[in-house]
């Protein structure tokens, strides 16, 4: 709004300098770019992120498999727990030695984190593996992927708006510096005769 009011104010003002008009037009152009281009950039980035993330969701659901594992024995708690302050996380998960069969049919054996409070020999639980039985994380779900895509689009729109405003401020800063330099030059010419009789003659 300041850009529009600036243009209106300088429209017929006899004291208007060219730089005042340029500054007002820059402000209006920046407002229009922020209102028109930033949402388009955000939407485009969000759409690209959504396509990439949904493809990743499909790939992970194709390559990650939920298999049944059997507890061999409980192991001591991991010294590198992600958040030792969260007691509920510690209580709900245990570190165990387990056996499981990979989707390709190979038998696997190793230490894993089981979602069992007090595991005993022979207890069953589920874990995510790849085709060869290597432990992998839970696959990304579609809703989470969409949330990430929306956040990426929103961030890209904000970044675009910030770049437009930063460019406007940089141009105005250079114009003001140039204006001050011209004032200094004019003052250097007029300064030595200031207040003397016959100034300007």
N, C-alpha and C positions, 0 to 999 in steps of 0.2 A: 504493500500500500504506500510505503514511503516513496518508492520509485515513481508510482503514478502521480502522487501529490507533488513530487519534485519536478516532474515534467510539466505539470499544470502550473506550478508556481513560477517556473522559469520561462513559460511560453512567451510572454510579452514584456518581461521585466527589462527595463533599459540598462540595468546593472549586470545583466546576464553575461557571463563569459562563456566562451566555447567549451571550456572544460566543465563548467557547471552543467551544461546541456548533455555533454558526453557522459558525465557521471550519472545523471538521471536516467539516460537511455541504457547505460550499463546495468543499473539497478533493475529497470524494467525487464531487460533481457534475462538477467539472472533469475528473477521471479518466474518468468515464463518457462525457462529451462528447468527450474526446480519442480514446477507444477506439471510440466508436460513430459520432460525427458527422464527425470529420475524415476517416476513410476514405471515407465516403459523399460528402463534398464533393470529395475528390480523385478518386473514380471518376466523379462527374458532370462535373467540369471536364475530366478526361481524355477522357471520351466525347464531350463537345462539341468539344474541340480536335481529336479524331480525325476527327469528321465534317467539320469545317471544313477541316482539312488534306488529307483525302482528296479533298474537292471541289476544292481548289486543285490537287492532283495531276492530277485528271481534266481540269480546265480548262487547265493548262499543257501536258499531253500533247496536247490538242486544238489549241492555238494555237501551240505551239513545233514547229518543223520542222527536221530535220537535212538540210542541203543540201551539195552538193559545191561547193568553191571551188577556183579555180586561182590559183597564185602568179604575179603579174606581176613583182615584184621584192622583194628583201629591203630592209627599212628599218632605220635605226639603232635600237638598243635604246631602249625607252621610258625617259625620265628618271624616270618615276614607277612603277617596278616595285613590286609589292606587298611583296616581301620580298627586298631585294638581298642579304641574307646567305645565302639558300638557293641555292647554286650549281646544284643539280639542277633546280630550277624554271627557272632562267635557261637551262640547257642544253637543256631539253626543249621550250621554247617560243620562238618568234621572232616579231618584229613584221614583217608583210609587207603589201605592197599587193596586193590580190587582186580577182578578178572572180568573181561568183556569180549564179545566177539564182534569184529569189525564187519561192516556191510559187505566187504569182499570175501568174508568167511574166515579170515585169519584170527587166531586167538591172541588177545592182548592182555598184558599184565602190567600194573604200575600204580604209583601213588596218585590219587586224585582227591578233589574236594567233593564230598557227598553232602546232599541236603538232608542229612539225618542227624537228629539230636544226640542219640546214643547208639551208634552203630554196633552191631554184633555180627559175628561170623555167620554168613549165609543170608544176611539182609540184602534186599534188592533195591536198586535206585536207578535213575535214568541219567544219562549224560550225552552230550553232543560230541560227535566225532566226524572226521572226514571219511571218505570212502575206504581209506586204508587203516582206520582205527585210531588215528592221532586225535588227541583231545583238541577241540576247537570251541570257540565261544558260541553262545546262542545266536542264531541268525537274526539279522535285522528284520524288524517287522515293518509292514507297509505304513502304518500310522506314524511310527517314529521317523521313517524316511521322509514322509510328507512334512512333518514338523521341521526337520532339518532343512528341507528345501524352502519352506516358507521363511525360516530365519535367514537363510542365505540370500533370498530375494530382498527381504527387508533391509539386511545389512548392505547389499549392493546399492539399493535406492538411497540409503542414507549417505553412503560413500560418494555417490554421484552428486548428491546435493551439496555435500561438503566440498567437493572439488570445484563445483561451479561457484560457490560462495568464496572459496579460497582464491580462485582465479580473479573474481571481481575485486576482492580486497587488494590483491597484488597490483592489478591495473590502476585502481584508484590511488594506492600508495605511491606508485611511480608518477602518476599525474600530479599529485600533491607535491612530491619532491621537485618535479620539474617546475611547478608553479613557484615554489619557494626560491628555486635557483634564479628564475627570471626576476622575482622581486629583489633578490640580492643584487643582481646586475643593475636593475633600475635604480636601486638605492645607492650603489657605488657611483653611478653617473650623476645623480642629483645630490648626493650627500655633501660633497665638498662646498657647494654653494648654498647650502641650507641656511636660511635666515639672513643672507647678505643682500644688499641692494643690487638690483640688476640681475637677479637670478633668472636664468632662462633666456637672457638677451644675448 
